[in-house]
């Protein structure tokens, strides 16, 4: 797609939408190309998300395994029982 620089003021939303869809927009001034507008691709997701989630679950278990302090629910139950 080609657009004149003068069109930017009135058509910038349409031109950005075209770039977002994957179209390349070449901006011209006096018939000569002066700039190129292209979309930006989002960063790729982690290659092996399942492996990462498994590692995270393992880390959570290893940290929680040696827990010796009471849970929040246990503390609240204890406080409620003291109130009567």
mmCIF file of the N, C-alpha and C atoms, coordinates in Angstrom:
data_MODEL
# 
_entry.id   MODEL 
# 
loop_
_atom_site.group_PDB 
_atom_site.id 
_atom_site.type_symbol 
_atom_site.label_atom_id 
_atom_site.label_alt_id 
_atom_site.label_comp_id 
_atom_site.label_asym_id 
_atom_site.label_entity_id 
_atom_site.label_seq_id 
_atom_site.pdbx_PDB_ins_code 
_atom_site.Cartn_x 
_atom_site.Cartn_y 
_atom_site.Cartn_z 
_atom_site.occupancy 
_atom_site.B_iso_or_equiv 
_atom_site.pdbx_formal_charge 
_atom_site.auth_seq_id 
_atom_site.auth_comp_id 
_atom_site.auth_asym_id 
_atom_site.auth_atom_id 
_atom_site.pdbx_PDB_model_num 
ATOM 1   N N  . UNK A 1 1  ? 0.852   -1.172  0.000  1.00 0.00 ? 1  UNK A N  1 
ATOM 2   C CA . UNK A 1 1  ? 0.000   0.000   0.000  1.00 0.00 ? 1  UNK A CA 1 
ATOM 3   C C  . UNK A 1 1  ? 0.894   1.231   0.000  1.00 0.00 ? 1  UNK A C  1 
ATOM 4   N N  . UNK A 1 2  ? 0.513   2.221   -0.721 1.00 0.00 ? 2  UNK A N  1 
ATOM 5   C CA . UNK A 1 2  ? 1.257   3.485   -0.785 1.00 0.00 ? 2  UNK A CA 1 
ATOM 6   C C  . UNK A 1 2  ? 0.345   4.619   -0.352 1.00 0.00 ? 2  UNK A C  1 
ATOM 7   N N  . UNK A 1 3  ? 0.907   5.557   0.404  1.00 0.00 ? 3  UNK A N  1 
ATOM 8   C CA . UNK A 1 3  ? 0.141   6.722   0.848  1.00 0.00 ? 3  UNK A CA 1 
ATOM 9   C C  . UNK A 1 3  ? 1.050   7.945   0.804  1.00 0.00 ? 3  UNK A C  1 
ATOM 10  N N  . UNK A 1 4  ? 0.482   9.065   0.522  1.00 0.00 ? 4  UNK A N  1 
ATOM 11  C CA . UNK A 1 4  ? 1.240   10.313  0.535  1.00 0.00 ? 4  UNK A CA 1 
ATOM 12  C C  . UNK A 1 4  ? 1.403   10.787  1.978  1.00 0.00 ? 4  UNK A C  1 
ATOM 13  N N  . UNK A 1 5  ? 2.521   11.432  2.255  1.00 0.00 ? 5  UNK A N  1 
ATOM 14  C CA . UNK A 1 5  ? 2.777   11.963  3.596  1.00 0.00 ? 5  UNK A CA 1 
ATOM 15  C C  . UNK A 1 5  ? 1.639   12.887  4.008  1.00 0.00 ? 5  UNK A C  1 
ATOM 16  N N  . UNK A 1 6  ? 1.075   13.604  3.075  1.00 0.00 ? 6  UNK A N  1 
ATOM 17  C CA . UNK A 1 6  ? -0.030  14.529  3.366  1.00 0.00 ? 6  UNK A CA 1 
ATOM 18  C C  . UNK A 1 6  ? -1.275  13.789  3.877  1.00 0.00 ? 6  UNK A C  1 
ATOM 19  N N  . UNK A 1 7  ? -1.393  12.507  3.565  1.00 0.00 ? 7  UNK A N  1 
ATOM 20  C CA . UNK A 1 7  ? -2.547  11.718  4.009  1.00 0.00 ? 7  UNK A CA 1 
ATOM 21  C C  . UNK A 1 7  ? -2.447  11.334  5.487  1.00 0.00 ? 7  UNK A C  1 
ATOM 22  N N  . UNK A 1 8  ? -1.265  11.423  6.067  1.00 0.00 ? 8  UNK A N  1 
ATOM 23  C CA . UNK A 1 8  ? -1.081  10.997  7.453  1.00 0.00 ? 8  UNK A CA 1 
ATOM 24  C C  . UNK A 1 8  ? -2.043  11.691  8.408  1.00 0.00 ? 8  UNK A C  1 
ATOM 25  N N  . UNK A 1 9  ? -2.212  12.989  8.234  1.00 0.00 ? 9  UNK A N  1 
ATOM 26  C CA . UNK A 1 9  ? -3.061  13.736  9.165  1.00 0.00 ? 9  UNK A CA 1 
ATOM 27  C C  . UNK A 1 9  ? -4.499  13.235  9.168  1.00 0.00 ? 9  UNK A C  1 
ATOM 28  N N  . UNK A 1 10 ? -5.029  12.932  8.013  1.00 0.00 ? 10 UNK A N  1 
ATOM 29  C CA . UNK A 1 10 ? -6.436  12.539  7.947  1.00 0.00 ? 10 UNK A CA 1 
ATOM 30  C C  . UNK A 1 10 ? -6.642  11.020  8.006  1.00 0.00 ? 10 UNK A C  1 
ATOM 31  N N  . UNK A 1 11 ? -5.648  10.246  7.584  1.00 0.00 ? 11 UNK A N  1 
ATOM 32  C CA . UNK A 1 11 ? -5.833  8.791   7.471  1.00 0.00 ? 11 UNK A CA 1 
ATOM 33  C C  . UNK A 1 11 ? -4.937  7.967   8.385  1.00 0.00 ? 11 UNK A C  1 
ATOM 34  N N  . UNK A 1 12 ? -4.327  8.567   9.392  1.00 0.00 ? 12 UNK A N  1 
ATOM 35  C CA . UNK A 1 12 ? -3.352  7.825   10.185 1.00 0.00 ? 12 UNK A CA 1 
ATOM 36  C C  . UNK A 1 12 ? -3.934  6.571   10.822 1.00 0.00 ? 12 UNK A C  1 
ATOM 37  N N  . UNK A 1 13 ? -5.176  6.594   11.280 1.00 0.00 ? 13 UNK A N  1 
ATOM 38  C CA . UNK A 1 13 ? -5.776  5.390   11.880 1.00 0.00 ? 13 UNK A CA 1 
ATOM 39  C C  . UNK A 1 13 ? -5.900  4.266   10.862 1.00 0.00 ? 13 UNK A C  1 
ATOM 40  N N  . UNK A 1 14 ? -6.357  4.600   9.670  1.00 0.00 ? 14 UNK A N  1 
ATOM 41  C CA . UNK A 1 14 ? -6.503  3.590   8.619  1.00 0.00 ? 14 UNK A CA 1 
ATOM 42  C C  . UNK A 1 14 ? -5.139  3.014   8.227  1.00 0.00 ? 14 UNK A C  1 
ATOM 43  N N  . UNK A 1 15 ? -4.124  3.873   8.154  1.00 0.00 ? 15 UNK A N  1 
ATOM 44  C CA . UNK A 1 15 ? -2.788  3.420   7.782  1.00 0.00 ? 15 UNK A CA 1 
ATOM 45  C C  . UNK A 1 15 ? -2.180  2.536   8.865  1.00 0.00 ? 15 UNK A C  1 
ATOM 46  N N  . UNK A 1 16 ? -2.374  2.896   10.125 1.00 0.00 ? 16 UNK A N  1 
ATOM 47  C CA . UNK A 1 16 ? -1.875  2.068   11.235 1.00 0.00 ? 16 UNK A CA 1 
ATOM 48  C C  . UNK A 1 16 ? -2.612  0.745   11.277 1.00 0.00 ? 16 UNK A C  1 
ATOM 49  N N  . UNK A 1 17 ? -3.924  0.767   11.068 1.00 0.00 ? 17 UNK A N  1 
ATOM 50  C CA . UNK A 1 17 ? -4.685  -0.490  11.023 1.00 0.00 ? 17 UNK A CA 1 
ATOM 51  C C  . UNK A 1 17 ? -4.180  -1.400  9.908  1.00 0.00 ? 17 UNK A C  1 
ATOM 52  N N  . UNK A 1 18 ? -3.844  -0.826  8.767  1.00 0.00 ? 18 UNK A N  1 
ATOM 53  C CA . UNK A 1 18 ? -3.312  -1.624  7.656  1.00 0.00 ? 18 UNK A CA 1 
ATOM 54  C C  . UNK A 1 18 ? -1.984  -2.258  8.052  1.00 0.00 ? 18 UNK A C  1 
ATOM 55  N N  . UNK A 1 19 ? -1.114  -1.491  8.704  1.00 0.00 ? 19 UNK A N  1 
ATOM 56  C CA . UNK A 1 19 ? 0.171   -2.035  9.156  1.00 0.00 ? 19 UNK A CA 1 
ATOM 57  C C  . UNK A 1 19 ? -0.043  -3.115  10.207 1.00 0.00 ? 19 UNK A C  1 
ATOM 58  N N  . UNK A 1 20 ? -0.991  -2.905  11.100 1.00 0.00 ? 20 UNK A N  1 
ATOM 59  C CA . UNK A 1 20 ? -1.295  -3.883  12.152 1.00 0.00 ? 20 UNK A CA 1 
ATOM 60  C C  . UNK A 1 20 ? -1.762  -5.212  11.536 1.00 0.00 ? 20 UNK A C  1 
ATOM 61  N N  . UNK A 1 21 ? -2.487  -5.142  10.429 1.00 0.00 ? 21 UNK A N  1 
ATOM 62  C CA . UNK A 1 21 ? -2.964  -6.350  9.743  1.00 0.00 ? 21 UNK A CA 1 
ATOM 63  C C  . UNK A 1 21 ? -1.842  -7.062  8.988  1.00 0.00 ? 21 UNK A C  1 
ATOM 64  N N  . UNK A 1 22 ? -0.683  -6.411  8.876  1.00 0.00 ? 22 UNK A N  1 
ATOM 65  C CA . UNK A 1 22 ? 0.427   -7.030  8.178  1.00 0.00 ? 22 UNK A CA 1 
ATOM 66  C C  . UNK A 1 22 ? 0.772   -6.383  6.852  1.00 0.00 ? 22 UNK A C  1 
ATOM 67  N N  . UNK A 1 23 ? -0.002  -5.390  6.442  1.00 0.00 ? 23 UNK A N  1 
ATOM 68  C CA . UNK A 1 23 ? 0.313   -4.680  5.199  1.00 0.00 ? 23 UNK A CA 1 
ATOM 69  C C  . UNK A 1 23 ? 1.494   -3.746  5.428  1.00 0.00 ? 23 UNK A C  1 
ATOM 70  N N  . UNK A 1 24 ? 2.293   -3.579  4.418  1.00 0.00 ? 24 UNK A N  1 
ATOM 71  C CA . UNK A 1 24 ? 3.369   -2.603  4.475  1.00 0.00 ? 24 UNK A CA 1 
ATOM 72  C C  . UNK A 1 24 ? 2.862   -1.324  3.830  1.00 0.00 ? 24 UNK A C  1 
ATOM 73  N N  . UNK A 1 25 ? 3.015   -0.207  4.522  1.00 0.00 ? 25 UNK A N  1 
ATOM 74  C CA . UNK A 1 25 ? 2.562   1.082   4.006  1.00 0.00 ? 25 UNK A CA 1 
ATOM 75  C C  . UNK A 1 25 ? 3.804   1.908   3.691  1.00 0.00 ? 25 UNK A C  1 
ATOM 76  N N  . UNK A 1 26 ? 3.977   2.260   2.427  1.00 0.00 ? 26 UNK A N  1 
ATOM 77  C CA . UNK A 1 26 ? 5.098   3.093   2.018  1.00 0.00 ? 26 UNK A CA 1 
ATOM 78  C C  . UNK A 1 26 ? 4.584   4.523   1.886  1.00 0.00 ? 26 UNK A C  1 
ATOM 79  N N  . UNK A 1 27 ? 5.212   5.425   2.629  1.00 0.00 ? 27 UNK A N  1 
ATOM 80  C CA . UNK A 1 27 ? 4.821   6.832   2.587  1.00 0.00 ? 27 UNK A CA 1 
ATOM 81  C C  . UNK A 1 27 ? 5.680   7.556   1.557  1.00 0.00 ? 27 UNK A C  1 
ATOM 82  N N  . UNK A 1 28 ? 5.042   8.357   0.756  1.00 0.00 ? 28 UNK A N  1 
ATOM 83  C CA . UNK A 1 28 ? 5.757   9.075   -0.296 1.00 0.00 ? 28 UNK A CA 1 
ATOM 84  C C  . UNK A 1 28 ? 5.587   10.576  -0.136 1.00 0.00 ? 28 UNK A C  1 
ATOM 85  N N  . UNK A 1 29 ? 6.564   11.309  -0.640 1.00 0.00 ? 29 UNK A N  1 
ATOM 86  C CA . UNK A 1 29 ? 6.508   12.766  -0.683 1.00 0.00 ? 29 UNK A CA 1 
ATOM 87  C C  . UNK A 1 29 ? 7.009   13.173  -2.067 1.00 0.00 ? 29 UNK A C  1 
ATOM 88  N N  . UNK A 1 30 ? 6.199   13.897  -2.768 1.00 0.00 ? 30 UNK A N  1 
ATOM 89  C CA . UNK A 1 30 ? 6.509   14.306  -4.136 1.00 0.00 ? 30 UNK A CA 1 
ATOM 90  C C  . UNK A 1 30 ? 6.803   13.089  -5.021 1.00 0.00 ? 30 UNK A C  1 
ATOM 91  N N  . UNK A 1 31 ? 6.068   12.000  -4.754 1.00 0.00 ? 31 UNK A N  1 
ATOM 92  C CA . UNK A 1 31 ? 6.196   10.804  -5.563 1.00 0.00 ? 31 UNK A CA 1 
ATOM 93  C C  . UNK A 1 31 ? 7.368   9.910   -5.217 1.00 0.00 ? 31 UNK A C  1 
ATOM 94  N N  . UNK A 1 32 ? 8.178   10.294  -4.230 1.00 0.00 ? 32 UNK A N  1 
ATOM 95  C CA . UNK A 1 32 ? 9.344   9.500   -3.836 1.00 0.00 ? 32 UNK A CA 1 
ATOM 96  C C  . UNK A 1 32 ? 9.105   8.854   -2.474 1.00 0.00 ? 32 UNK A C  1 
ATOM 97  N N  . UNK A 1 33 ? 9.448   7.571   -2.314 1.00 0.00 ? 33 UNK A N  1 
ATOM 98  C CA . UNK A 1 33 ? 9.292   6.919   -1.015 1.00 0.00 ? 33 UNK A CA 1 
ATOM 99  C C  . UNK A 1 33 ? 10.189  7.582   0.033  1.00 0.00 ? 33 UNK A C  1 
ATOM 100 N N  . UNK A 1 34 ? 9.618   7.849   1.208  1.00 0.00 ? 34 UNK A N  1 
ATOM 101 C CA . UNK A 1 34 ? 10.388  8.488   2.282  1.00 0.00 ? 34 UNK A CA 1 
ATOM 102 C C  . UNK A 1 34 ? 10.348  7.699   3.591  1.00 0.00 ? 34 UNK A C  1 
ATOM 103 N N  . UNK A 1 35 ? 9.362   6.825   3.732  1.00 0.00 ? 35 UNK A N  1 
ATOM 104 C CA . UNK A 1 35 ? 9.259   6.065   4.979  1.00 0.00 ? 35 UNK A CA 1 
ATOM 105 C C  . UNK A 1 35 ? 8.428   4.819   4.733  1.00 0.00 ? 35 UNK A C  1 
ATOM 106 N N  . UNK A 1 36 ? 8.585   3.857   5.631  1.00 0.00 ? 36 UNK A N  1 
ATOM 107 C CA . UNK A 1 36 ? 7.837   2.611   5.548  1.00 0.00 ? 36 UNK A CA 1 
ATOM 108 C C  . UNK A 1 36 ? 7.192   2.358   6.916  1.00 0.00 ? 36 UNK A C  1 
ATOM 109 N N  . UNK A 1 37 ? 5.920   2.037   6.906  1.00 0.00 ? 37 UNK A N  1 
ATOM 110 C CA . UNK A 1 37 ? 5.177   1.749   8.126  1.00 0.00 ? 37 UNK A CA 1 
ATOM 111 C C  . UNK A 1 37 ? 4.833   0.266   8.118  1.00 0.00 ? 37 UNK A C  1 
ATOM 112 N N  . UNK A 1 38 ? 5.287   -0.437  9.140  1.00 0.00 ? 38 UNK A N  1 
ATOM 113 C CA . UNK A 1 38 ? 4.998   -1.874  9.243  1.00 0.00 ? 38 UNK A CA 1 
ATOM 114 C C  . UNK A 1 38 ? 4.514   -2.178  10.647 1.00 0.00 ? 38 UNK A C  1 
ATOM 115 N N  . UNK A 1 39 ? 3.829   -3.279  10.799 1.00 0.00 ? 39 UNK A N  1 
ATOM 116 C CA . UNK A 1 39 ? 3.354   -3.699  12.105 1.00 0.00 ? 39 UNK A CA 1 
ATOM 117 C C  . UNK A 1 39 ? 4.472   -4.292  12.942 1.00 0.00 ? 39 UNK A C  1 
ATOM 118 N N  . UNK A 1 40 ? 4.249   -4.339  14.235 1.00 0.00 ? 40 UNK A N  1 
ATOM 119 C CA . UNK A 1 40 ? 5.188   -4.951  15.170 1.00 0.00 ? 40 UNK A CA 1 
ATOM 120 C C  . UNK A 1 40 ? 4.577   -6.251  15.648 1.00 0.00 ? 40 UNK A C  1 
ATOM 121 N N  . UNK A 1 41 ? 5.317   -7.331  15.501 1.00 0.00 ? 41 UNK A N  1 
ATOM 122 C CA . UNK A 1 41 ? 4.812   -8.635  15.927 1.00 0.00 ? 41 UNK A CA 1 
ATOM 123 C C  . UNK A 1 41 ? 5.007   -8.801  17.432 1.00 0.00 ? 41 UNK A C  1 
ATOM 124 N N  . UNK A 1 42 ? 4.042   -9.402  18.120 1.00 0.00 ? 42 UNK A N  1 
ATOM 125 C CA . UNK A 1 42 ? 4.206   -9.633  19.562 1.00 0.00 ? 42 UNK A CA 1 
ATOM 126 C C  . UNK A 1 42 ? 5.327   -10.628 19.803 1.00 0.00 ? 42 UNK A C  1 
ATOM 127 N N  . UNK A 1 43 ? 5.971   -10.536 20.967 1.00 0.00 ? 43 UNK A N  1 
ATOM 128 C CA . UNK A 1 43 ? 7.058   -11.483 21.256 1.00 0.00 ? 43 UNK A CA 1 
ATOM 129 C C  . UNK A 1 43 ? 6.511   -12.909 21.301 1.00 0.00 ? 43 UNK A C  1 
ATOM 130 N N  . UNK A 1 44 ? 7.296   -13.884 20.889 1.00 0.00 ? 44 UNK A N  1 
ATOM 131 C CA . UNK A 1 44 ? 6.822   -15.274 20.915 1.00 0.00 ? 44 UNK A CA 1 
ATOM 132 C C  . UNK A 1 44 ? 6.664   -15.777 22.343 1.00 0.00 ? 44 UNK A C  1 
ATOM 133 N N  . UNK A 1 45 ? 5.746   -16.699 22.523 1.00 0.00 ? 45 UNK A N  1 
ATOM 134 C CA . UNK A 1 45 ? 5.561   -17.329 23.831 1.00 0.00 ? 45 UNK A CA 1 
ATOM 135 C C  . UNK A 1 45 ? 6.740   -18.247 24.116 1.00 0.00 ? 45 UNK A C  1 
ATOM 136 N N  . UNK A 1 46 ? 6.974   -18.564 25.383 1.00 0.00 ? 46 UNK A N  1 
ATOM 137 C CA . UNK A 1 46 ? 8.071   -19.499 25.706 1.00 0.00 ? 46 UNK A CA 1 
ATOM 138 C C  . UNK A 1 46 ? 7.936   -20.781 24.886 1.00 0.00 ? 46 UNK A C  1 
ATOM 139 N N  . UNK A 1 47 ? 9.079   -21.302 24.435 1.00 0.00 ? 47 UNK A N  1 
ATOM 140 C CA . UNK A 1 47 ? 9.085   -22.488 23.584 1.00 0.00 ? 47 UNK A CA 1 
ATOM 141 C C  . UNK A 1 47 ? 8.415   -23.682 24.245 1.00 0.00 ? 47 UNK A C  1 
ATOM 142 N N  . UNK A 1 48 ? 8.757   -23.937 25.465 1.00 0.00 ? 48 UNK A N  1 
ATOM 143 C CA . UNK A 1 48 ? 8.209   -25.120 26.113 1.00 0.00 ? 48 UNK A CA 1 
ATOM 144 C C  . UNK A 1 48 ? 7.483   -24.709 27.385 1.00 0.00 ? 48 UNK A C  1 
ATOM 145 N N  . UNK A 1 49 ? 6.282   -24.230 27.212 1.00 0.00 ? 49 UNK A N  1 
ATOM 146 C CA . UNK A 1 49 ? 5.524   -23.714 28.354 1.00 0.00 ? 49 UNK A CA 1 
ATOM 147 C C  . UNK A 1 49 ? 5.187   -24.815 29.359 1.00 0.00 ? 49 UNK A C  1 
ATOM 148 N N  . UNK A 1 50 ? 4.909   -26.021 28.876 1.00 0.00 ? 50 UNK A N  1 
ATOM 149 C CA . UNK A 1 50 ? 4.592   -27.118 29.807 1.00 0.00 ? 50 UNK A CA 1 
ATOM 150 C C  . UNK A 1 50 ? 5.768   -27.420 30.727 1.00 0.00 ? 50 UNK A C  1 
ATOM 151 N N  . UNK A 1 51 ? 6.972   -27.432 30.156 1.00 0.00 ? 51 UNK A N  1 
ATOM 152 C CA . UNK A 1 51 ? 8.164   -27.700 30.974 1.00 0.00 ? 51 UNK A CA 1 
ATOM 153 C C  . UNK A 1 51 ? 8.327   -26.598 32.020 1.00 0.00 ? 51 UNK A C  1 
ATOM 154 N N  . UNK A 1 52 ? 8.118   -25.348 31.604 1.00 0.00 ? 52 UNK A N  1 
ATOM 155 C CA . UNK A 1 52 ? 8.249   -24.236 32.531 1.00 0.00 ? 52 UNK A CA 1 
ATOM 156 C C  . UNK A 1 52 ? 7.221   -24.342 33.659 1.00 0.00 ? 52 UNK A C  1 
ATOM 157 N N  . UNK A 1 53 ? 5.966   -24.698 33.323 1.00 0.00 ? 53 UNK A N  1 
ATOM 158 C CA . UNK A 1 53 ? 4.932   -24.846 34.347 1.00 0.00 ? 53 UNK A CA 1 
ATOM 159 C C  . UNK A 1 53 ? 5.244   -25.998 35.287 1.00 0.00 ? 53 UNK A C  1 
ATOM 160 N N  . UNK A 1 54 ? 5.804   -27.084 34.750 1.00 0.00 ? 54 UNK A N  1 
ATOM 161 C CA . UNK A 1 54 ? 6.185   -28.214 35.599 1.00 0.00 ? 54 UNK A CA 1 
ATOM 162 C C  . UNK A 1 54 ? 7.297   -27.812 36.566 1.00 0.00 ? 54 UNK A C  1 
ATOM 163 N N  . UNK A 1 55 ? 8.269   -27.054 36.084 1.00 0.00 ? 55 UNK A N  1 
ATOM 164 C CA . UNK A 1 55 ? 9.344   -26.573 36.959 1.00 0.00 ? 55 UNK A CA 1 
ATOM 165 C C  . UNK A 1 55 ? 8.795   -25.656 38.041 1.00 0.00 ? 55 UNK A C  1 
ATOM 166 N N  . UNK A 1 56 ? 7.850   -24.810 37.673 1.00 0.00 ? 56 UNK A N  1 
ATOM 167 C CA . UNK A 1 56 ? 7.234   -23.911 38.645 1.00 0.00 ? 56 UNK A CA 1 
ATOM 168 C C  . UNK A 1 56 ? 6.479   -24.693 39.711 1.00 0.00 ? 56 UNK A C  1 
ATOM 169 N N  . UNK A 1 57 ? 5.725   -25.709 39.302 1.00 0.00 ? 57 UNK A N  1 
ATOM 170 C CA . UNK A 1 57 ? 4.990   -26.539 40.258 1.00 0.00 ? 57 UNK A CA 1 
ATOM 171 C C  . UNK A 1 57 ? 5.956   -27.255 41.197 1.00 0.00 ? 57 UNK A C  1 
ATOM 172 N N  . UNK A 1 58 ? 7.055   -27.769 40.634 1.00 0.00 ? 58 UNK A N  1 
ATOM 173 C CA . UNK A 1 58 ? 8.055   -28.456 41.457 1.00 0.00 ? 58 UNK A CA 1 
ATOM 174 C C  . UNK A 1 58 ? 8.668   -27.485 42.468 1.00 0.00 ? 58 UNK A C  1 
ATOM 175 N N  . UNK A 1 59 ? 8.976   -26.276 42.035 1.00 0.00 ? 59 UNK A N  1 
ATOM 176 C CA . UNK A 1 59 ? 9.531   -25.271 42.932 1.00 0.00 ? 59 UNK A CA 1 
ATOM 177 C C  . UNK A 1 59 ? 8.552   -24.941 44.050 1.00 0.00 ? 59 UNK A C  1 
ATOM 178 N N  . UNK A 1 60 ? 7.290   -24.794 43.717 1.00 0.00 ? 60 UNK A N  1 
ATOM 179 C CA . UNK A 1 60 ? 6.279   -24.498 44.741 1.00 0.00 ? 60 UNK A CA 1 
ATOM 180 C C  . UNK A 1 60 ? 6.195   -25.621 45.766 1.00 0.00 ? 60 UNK A C  1 
ATOM 181 N N  . UNK A 1 61 ? 6.233   -26.857 45.299 1.00 0.00 ? 61 UNK A N  1 
ATOM 182 C CA . UNK A 1 61 ? 6.169   -28.002 46.217 1.00 0.00 ? 61 UNK A CA 1 
ATOM 183 C C  . UNK A 1 61 ? 7.402   -28.051 47.108 1.00 0.00 ? 61 UNK A C  1 
ATOM 184 N N  . UNK A 1 62 ? 8.577   -27.811 46.539 1.00 0.00 ? 62 UNK A N  1 
ATOM 185 C CA . UNK A 1 62 ? 9.801   -27.899 47.333 1.00 0.00 ? 62 UNK A CA 1 
ATOM 186 C C  . UNK A 1 62 ? 9.865   -26.804 48.385 1.00 0.00 ? 62 UNK A C  1 
ATOM 187 N N  . UNK A 1 63 ? 9.326   -25.642 48.077 1.00 0.00 ? 63 UNK A N  1 
ATOM 188 C CA . UNK A 1 63 ? 9.324   -24.545 49.046 1.00 0.00 ? 63 UNK A CA 1 
ATOM 189 C C  . UNK A 1 63 ? 8.292   -24.807 50.133 1.00 0.00 ? 63 UNK A C  1 
ATOM 190 N N  . UNK A 1 64 ? 7.141   -25.323 49.769 1.00 0.00 ? 64 UNK A N  1 
ATOM 191 C CA . UNK A 1 64 ? 6.068   -25.546 50.732 1.00 0.00 ? 64 UNK A CA 1 
ATOM 192 C C  . UNK A 1 64 ? 6.279   -26.810 51.550 1.00 0.00 ? 64 UNK A C  1 
ATOM 193 N N  . UNK A 1 65 ? 7.131   -27.741 51.102 1.00 0.00 ? 65 UNK A N  1 
ATOM 194 C CA . UNK A 1 65 ? 7.290   -29.034 51.772 1.00 0.00 ? 65 UNK A CA 1 
ATOM 195 C C  . UNK A 1 65 ? 7.809   -28.895 53.196 1.00 0.00 ? 65 UNK A C  1 
ATOM 196 N N  . UNK A 1 66 ? 8.711   -27.963 53.446 1.00 0.00 ? 66 UNK A N  1 
ATOM 197 C CA . UNK A 1 66 ? 9.285   -27.824 54.781 1.00 0.00 ? 66 UNK A CA 1 
ATOM 198 C C  . UNK A 1 66 ? 8.578   -26.800 55.636 1.00 0.00 ? 66 UNK A C  1 
ATOM 199 N N  . UNK A 1 67 ? 7.381   -26.465 55.310 1.00 0.00 ? 67 UNK A N  1 
ATOM 200 C CA . UNK A 1 67 ? 6.638   -25.427 56.008 1.00 0.00 ? 67 UNK A CA 1 
ATOM 201 C C  . UNK A 1 67 ? 6.292   -25.882 57.427 1.00 0.00 ? 67 UNK A C  1 
ATOM 202 N N  . UNK A 1 68 ? 6.635   -25.045 58.401 1.00 0.00 ? 68 UNK A N  1 
ATOM 203 C CA . UNK A 1 68 ? 6.352   -25.386 59.794 1.00 0.00 ? 68 UNK A CA 1 
ATOM 204 C C  . UNK A 1 68 ? 5.439   -24.369 60.463 1.00 0.00 ? 68 UNK A C  1 
ATOM 205 N N  . UNK A 1 69 ? 5.187   -23.251 59.814 1.00 0.00 ? 69 UNK A N  1 
ATOM 206 C CA . UNK A 1 69 ? 4.323   -22.237 60.416 1.00 0.00 ? 69 UNK A CA 1 
ATOM 207 C C  . UNK A 1 69 ? 2.867   -22.538 60.074 1.00 0.00 ? 69 UNK A C  1 
ATOM 208 N N  . UNK A 1 70 ? 1.955   -22.090 60.907 1.00 0.00 ? 70 UNK A N  1 
ATOM 209 C CA . UNK A 1 70 ? 0.533   -22.333 60.619 1.00 0.00 ? 70 UNK A CA 1 
ATOM 210 C C  . UNK A 1 70 ? 0.073   -21.540 59.403 1.00 0.00 ? 70 UNK A C  1 
ATOM 211 N N  . UNK A 1 71 ? -0.923  -22.069 58.735 1.00 0.00 ? 71 UNK A N  1 
ATOM 212 C CA . UNK A 1 71 ? -1.483  -21.382 57.571 1.00 0.00 ? 71 UNK A CA 1 
ATOM 213 C C  . UNK A 1 71 ? -2.353  -20.219 58.041 1.00 0.00 ? 71 UNK A C  1 
ATOM 214 N N  . UNK A 1 72 ? -2.714  -19.369 57.128 1.00 0.00 ? 72 UNK A N  1 
ATOM 215 C CA . UNK A 1 72 ? -3.594  -18.243 57.436 1.00 0.00 ? 72 UNK A CA 1 
ATOM 216 C C  . UNK A 1 72 ? -4.939  -18.738 57.970 1.00 0.00 ? 72 UNK A C  1 
ATOM 217 N N  . UNK A 1 73 ? -5.465  -19.793 57.355 1.00 0.00 ? 73 UNK A N  1 
ATOM 218 C CA . UNK A 1 73 ? -6.738  -20.351 57.825 1.00 0.00 ? 73 UNK A CA 1 
ATOM 219 C C  . UNK A 1 73 ? -6.616  -20.878 59.250 1.00 0.00 ? 73 UNK A C  1 
ATOM 220 N N  . UNK A 1 74 ? -5.492  -21.514 59.557 1.00 0.00 ? 74 UNK A N  1 
ATOM 221 C CA . UNK A 1 74 ? -5.297  -22.030 60.918 1.00 0.00 ? 74 UNK A CA 1 
ATOM 222 C C  . UNK A 1 74 ? -5.210  -20.900 61.933 1.00 0.00 ? 74 UNK A C  1 
ATOM 223 N N  . UNK A 1 75 ? -4.540  -19.827 61.577 1.00 0.00 ? 75 UNK A N  1 
ATOM 224 C CA . UNK A 1 75 ? -4.438  -18.668 62.482 1.00 0.00 ? 75 UNK A CA 1 
ATOM 225 C C  . UNK A 1 75 ? -5.806  -18.043 62.693 1.00 0.00 ? 75 UNK A C  1 
ATOM 226 N N  . UNK A 1 76 ? -6.572  -17.865 61.617 1.00 0.00 ? 76 UNK A N  1 
ATOM 227 C CA . UNK A 1 76 ? -7.908  -17.279 61.757 1.00 0.00 ? 76 UNK A CA 1 
ATOM 228 C C  . UNK A 1 76 ? -8.828  -18.174 62.573 1.00 0.00 ? 76 UNK A C  1 
ATOM 229 N N  . UNK A 1 77 ? -8.776  -19.483 62.369 1.00 0.00 ? 77 UNK A N  1 
ATOM 230 C CA . UNK A 1 77 ? -9.589  -20.406 63.166 1.00 0.00 ? 77 UNK A CA 1 
ATOM 231 C C  . UNK A 1 77 ? -9.238  -20.301 64.637 1.00 0.00 ? 77 UNK A C  1 
ATOM 232 N N  . UNK A 1 78 ? -7.939  -20.186 64.926 1.00 0.00 ? 78 UNK A N  1 
ATOM 233 C CA . UNK A 1 78 ? -7.491  -20.083 66.314 1.00 0.00 ? 78 UNK A CA 1 
ATOM 234 C C  . UNK A 1 78 ? -8.003  -18.793 66.944 1.00 0.00 ? 78 UNK A C  1 
ATOM 235 N N  . UNK A 1 79 ? -7.923  -17.686 66.220 1.00 0.00 ? 79 UNK A N  1 
ATOM 236 C CA . UNK A 1 79 ? -8.411  -16.407 66.737 1.00 0.00 ? 79 UNK A CA 1 
ATOM 237 C C  . UNK A 1 79 ? -9.913  -16.430 66.964 1.00 0.00 ? 79 UNK A C  1 
ATOM 238 N N  . UNK A 1 80 ? -10.633 -17.055 66.033 1.00 0.00 ? 80 UNK A N  1 
ATOM 239 C CA . UNK A 1 80 ? -12.101 -17.154 66.187 1.00 0.00 ? 80 UNK A CA 1 
ATOM 240 C C  . UNK A 1 80 ? -12.470 -17.995 67.395 1.00 0.00 ? 80 UNK A C  1 
ATOM 241 N N  . UNK A 1 81 ? -11.731 -19.046 67.631 1.00 0.00 ? 81 UNK A N  1 
ATOM 242 C CA . UNK A 1 81 ? -12.056 -19.921 68.768 1.00 0.00 ? 81 UNK A CA 1 
ATOM 243 C C  . UNK A 1 81 ? -11.774 -19.218 70.098 1.00 0.00 ? 81 UNK A C  1 
ATOM 244 N N  . UNK A 1 82 ? -10.782 -18.305 70.117 1.00 0.00 ? 82 UNK A N  1 
ATOM 245 C CA . UNK A 1 82 ? -10.494 -17.559 71.340 1.00 0.00 ? 82 UNK A CA 1 
ATOM 246 C C  . UNK A 1 82 ? -11.588 -16.561 71.665 1.00 0.00 ? 82 UNK A C  1 
ATOM 247 N N  . UNK A 1 83 ? -12.277 -16.053 70.667 1.00 0.00 ? 83 UNK A N  1 
ATOM 248 C CA . UNK A 1 83 ? -13.346 -15.072 70.879 1.00 0.00 ? 83 UNK A CA 1 
ATOM 249 C C  . UNK A 1 83 ? -14.598 -15.727 71.459 1.00 0.00 ? 83 UNK A C  1 
ATOM 250 N N  . UNK A 1 84 ? -14.698 -16.995 71.210 1.00 0.00 ? 84 UNK A N  1 
ATOM 251 C CA . UNK A 1 84 ? -15.808 -17.714 71.789 1.00 0.00 ? 84 UNK A CA 1 
ATOM 252 C C  . UNK A 1 84 ? -16.962 -17.839 70.935 1.00 0.00 ? 84 UNK A C  1 
# 
